[in-house]
């Protein structure tokens, strides 16, 4: 039996952008199910039901999606927010670490998407909102693996959107800039550090701390996610936050050589 309210499933919803998005969707009238690996340690906000889900496990994803559909009858919106950052030069990460990061940020998105798509297609209705990043379309030195995963999510989302649009489903992107969240604490640190990158890493750490502490509130992204989930004619991609909007504008209008200098200056790198 269909739910009286539309149902939204939000991954990585126990903190940061995911939690803010769950709260905003609930305020918009959605029945919200927020997920995390171990939600017993978190207090669910008003209007949000927490459910354990590990995006790196196909069994966990399938079980959680089935549980939501069995209880509420439908999933109208999936917000793929769960993810981790990376800190270090690309050369400093082992292949095993790289695979682990991709397993969460890319394959996790694919697992949850594949789990809900048959249900959405059968109902000929649904929105999948994938939380990308400013780093999904521009380079970020010393975050190269995170950037690679977000570029992958962007390509996957844009292509999939064309495949499923005729079946009543849209796949949309939200691209936040720096946010005042515990993002740095959720980042994977390179396991094979090299002395020649030490100065660059220190510079990145200082810059990241400054950008995050001065970043937008997660509620800014949540508002954009709600718009992606509810607008009658949604945009394929939306930036969120002051920095993301500014960099996106420069990216679209500046010559490649000029934009390259912008990236190096923004990241305080030698020219």
Secondary structure, 3 states (H helix, E strand, C coil): CCCCCCEEEECCCCCHHHHHHHHHHHHCCCEEEEEECCHHHCCCCCCEEEEECCCCCHHHHHHHHHHHHHHHCCCCEEEECCCCEEECCHHHCCHHHHHHHHHHHCHHHHHHHHHHHHHHHHHCCEEEEEECCHHHCCCCCCCHHHHHHHHHHHHHHHHHHHHHHHHCEEEEEEEECCECCCHHHHEEECCCCCHHHHHHHHHHHHHHHHHHHCCECHHHHHHHHHHHHHCCCCCCEEEECHHHHHHHHHHHHCCHHHHHHHHHHHCCCCC
